[in-house]
Amino acid sequence: MKTRAALLLIAPAGALFLLSFAAPLVLVGRLSFYSTDYARMKFIGLANFANALRDVNFRTSFANVFYFVAMIAPPGILIPYWIALFLQRFNRKVQAAGRFICYVPSLTSGLVMALLWQWLLARNGLINGFLEQAGLPVIPWLGQPWPARVAVAMVALSGGSGTFVILFSAAILAIPAELREAAIIDGATERQYRRWVIRPILMPTVLLALLLTIVGTMQSWETMYVLFNTGGPKGSTATPVYEIFMTAFMYGRAGYAAAKGLILLVVIAMIVLVKQRLEGWIGVNR
């Protein structure tokens, strides 16, 4: 009887999982074995996967993710961490208001942010106007590989880090008050308490924030599409999902795009596995 009741309770979530993830995954898996265009489908086996692994643009998109994460992750994780620590000095109402203010920019559409930055970074845009007035050289933000990567990183960071502020705040609030009291009794200073108590406890949250940054960067495409309408100068800003988007909807090669999507899924699964191993290693050595 209990088993039947449990099955009835999880049935809606199970049905949603099948409709939104499992069924599309099966369809994409089947499609990846076919060569497709607008008129016909032809079974070609693993050729799409082999071509995707040899695709220079697809491999470059993963390298671009490394560059983006290197620019986005340090400020995108450290600043929310510091904000979360700073908010703990105030009462609960002020903390809630601070978290809300930090989260509001995250509600802005990525397309809106990209359009705003396209205006700011244009050759005659506001940023280059300030540089000219200061006597500094104008930067071709949208015309050269590295300035273009920096531009994408700025767009990503400007979207706000409210989600990570909430994550870190929740992790800090979950730390038992007894740990602080014990640290004070042992003569620990505030700095030592943060260094030897808070930071080790927050490491799983840091790893989660890093994972979300990596996966979010891989899945980003609207910024590149709005700013450049291509993969950027010499493909310097293309991400895996942007490559998949272009392959499927611009070039009409749905089967090839499906194979790329499954490869991306495997890569993300491997990153999640590494993150879990790191969490286990940190837990053993804490």
PyMOL commands that set and color helices and strands:
alter all, ss='L'
color gray80, all
select helices_A, chain A and resi 2-31+47-54+56-87+92-107+110-121+126-133+145-158+162-173+177-185+190-219+222-227+233-235+240-250+254-285
alter helices_A, ss='H'
color red, helices_A
select strands_A, chain A and resi 34-36+41-43
alter strands_A, ss='S'
color yellow, strands_A
deselect
rebuild
show_as cartoon
